[in-house]
Amino acid sequence: MLTSKERSELRSKATNLDTTLMVGKGGVTDTVIAEAENQLTARELIKGKVLEGALMSPREVSDELCAATGAEGVAVIGTKFVIYRFSEKCQEERNQTGRAKRKATPVSKADPVRKGIRARRAVQKQQRQQRNEYFRQQAIDKAIERSREKQLHGEE
């Protein structure tokens, strides 16, 4: 399902497209569907026209082609219609030229709030360990000093 922004962008791209798919009085036949499939695979976005002799409206033609090809209707204006379907082939070409349209978005499973809490806790733990080590060393030094004083007093 296209969002309104995506649909708007595709409509703007379609203004410069040539009409490449014609639907005549025969309506949506297998050959029209096959041609639409080929064009969607090659281009992703195609513009079509329903000729005057056709017994279907452009909206009906667009809906039938979308249902048959798995595409999405972008716009129907007058006798013309625009349909779109994502194509892996076009995506690979865009990736090679550096103009990638759909990039895989990295999904972070880490919650930033919990990450911050963990980081603060780790800092606090390190500070506690440093403080405990300092006081432990002070206690050891005092014990050594007392034992020296006892030795000195015991000798005198």
C-alpha positions as CSV (number, residue, x, y, z in Angstrom):
1,M,0.0,0.0,0.0
2,L,1.4,3.3,-1.0
3,T,1.4,6.3,1.3
4,S,0.1,9.6,0.1
5,K,3.7,11.0,-0.2
6,E,4.9,8.1,-2.2
7,R,1.8,8.3,-4.5
8,S,2.4,12.1,-4.9
9,E,6.1,11.4,-5.9
10,L,5.1,8.8,-8.4
11,R,2.4,11.0,-9.9
12,S,5.1,13.7,-10.4
13,K,7.4,11.2,-12.1
14,A,4.6,10.0,-14.3
15,T,4.0,13.4,-15.8
16,N,7.1,13.1,-17.9
17,L,6.4,9.5,-18.9
18,D,5.2,8.5,-22.4
19,T,2.0,6.5,-22.6
20,T,3.2,3.0,-23.4
21,L,0.1,0.8,-22.7
22,M,-3.0,1.1,-24.8
23,V,-6.3,-0.6,-24.0
24,G,-8.8,-0.8,-26.9
25,K,-12.3,-2.1,-27.3
26,G,-11.2,-5.6,-26.4
27,G,-10.7,-4.4,-22.8
28,V,-8.2,-6.0,-20.5
29,T,-7.1,-9.1,-22.4
30,D,-4.3,-11.6,-21.6
31,T,-2.0,-9.8,-24.0
32,V,-2.6,-6.5,-22.3
33,I,-1.9,-8.1,-18.9
34,A,1.3,-9.7,-20.3
35,E,2.5,-6.4,-21.7
36,A,1.8,-4.6,-18.4
37,E,3.7,-7.3,-16.6
38,N,6.7,-6.9,-18.9
39,Q,6.7,-3.1,-18.6
40,L,6.2,-3.2,-14.8
41,T,9.2,-5.5,-14.5
42,A,11.3,-3.3,-16.7
43,R,10.2,0.1,-15.5
44,E,8.2,-0.1,-12.2
45,L,6.0,2.8,-13.3
46,I,3.8,2.8,-16.5
47,K,1.3,5.1,-17.9
48,G,-1.6,3.7,-20.0
49,K,-4.5,5.1,-22.0
50,V,-8.0,3.8,-22.5
51,L,-9.1,4.4,-26.1
52,E,-12.5,5.8,-26.9
53,G,-13.8,2.5,-28.4
54,A,-13.2,0.6,-25.1
55,L,-16.3,-0.4,-23.2
56,M,-14.5,0.1,-19.8
57,S,-13.7,3.3,-17.9
58,P,-10.0,4.1,-17.1
59,R,-10.7,3.4,-13.4
60,E,-12.0,-0.1,-14.2
61,V,-9.1,-0.9,-16.4
62,S,-6.6,0.3,-13.8
63,D,-8.3,-1.8,-11.1
64,E,-8.3,-4.9,-13.3
65,L,-4.7,-4.5,-14.3
66,C,-3.7,-3.9,-10.7
67,A,-5.5,-7.0,-9.6
68,A,-4.0,-9.1,-12.4
69,T,-0.4,-7.9,-12.0
70,G,-0.1,-7.2,-8.3
71,A,0.5,-3.5,-9.0
72,E,-1.0,-0.4,-7.3
73,G,-2.9,2.3,-8.9
74,V,-1.3,5.7,-8.6
75,A,-3.6,8.0,-10.6
76,V,-6.5,8.1,-13.1
77,I,-6.9,11.3,-14.9
78,G,-9.3,11.5,-17.9
79,T,-8.5,8.6,-20.2
80,K,-5.1,8.0,-18.8
81,F,-4.0,5.9,-15.8
82,V,-0.7,5.3,-14.0
83,I,0.2,2.0,-12.1
84,Y,3.2,1.1,-10.1
85,R,4.8,-2.1,-8.9
86,F,8.2,-2.5,-7.1
87,S,10.7,-4.3,-9.2
88,E,13.8,-6.0,-7.8
89,K,15.5,-5.6,-11.2
90,C,15.2,-1.8,-11.1
91,Q,16.3,-1.8,-7.5
92,E,19.5,-3.6,-8.4
93,E,20.2,-1.1,-11.2
94,R,19.6,1.8,-8.8
95,N,21.9,0.2,-6.2
96,Q,24.7,-0.1,-8.8
97,T,24.4,3.5,-9.8
98,G,24.2,4.7,-6.2
99,R,20.6,6.0,-6.4
100,A,19.0,3.4,-4.2
101,K,15.3,4.0,-3.6
102,R,14.6,1.5,-0.9
103,K,17.4,0.8,1.5
104,A,17.2,-1.8,4.1
105,T,16.7,0.1,7.3
106,P,18.7,-1.3,10.2
107,V,16.5,-2.4,13.0
108,S,17.9,-1.9,16.4
109,K,16.7,-4.2,19.0
110,A,18.3,-2.2,21.8
111,D,16.1,0.2,23.6
112,P,17.9,3.5,23.9
113,V,16.5,4.2,27.3
114,R,17.6,0.9,28.7
115,K,21.0,1.3,27.0
116,G,21.5,4.6,28.8
117,I,20.4,3.1,32.2
118,R,22.8,0.2,31.6
119,A,25.6,2.6,30.8
120,R,25.0,4.7,34.0
121,R,24.8,1.6,36.1
122,A,28.1,0.3,34.6
123,V,29.8,3.7,35.4
124,Q,28.4,3.6,39.0
125,K,29.6,0.0,39.5
126,Q,33.1,1.0,38.3
127,Q,33.1,4.0,40.7
128,R,32.1,1.7,43.6
129,Q,34.8,-0.8,42.8
130,Q,37.4,2.0,42.6
131,R,36.2,3.5,45.9
132,N,36.2,0.0,47.6
133,E,39.7,-0.7,46.3
134,Y,40.9,2.7,47.6
135,F,39.5,2.0,51.1
136,R,40.8,-1.6,51.1
137,Q,44.3,-0.3,50.2
138,Q,44.0,2.3,53.0
139,A,43.0,-0.3,55.5
140,I,46.0,-2.5,54.4
141,D,48.4,0.4,54.7
142,K,47.1,1.3,58.2
143,A,47.3,-2.4,59.3
144,I,50.9,-2.5,58.1
145,E,51.7,0.8,59.9
146,R,50.2,-0.5,63.2
147,S,52.2,-3.7,62.9
148,R,55.3,-1.7,62.4
149,E,54.5,0.4,65.4
150,K,54.0,-2.7,67.5
151,Q,57.3,-4.1,66.4
152,L,59.0,-0.8,67.2
153,H,57.4,-0.6,70.6
154,G,58.0,-4.2,71.3
155,E,61.7,-3.9,70.6
156,E,62.1,-0.8,72.7
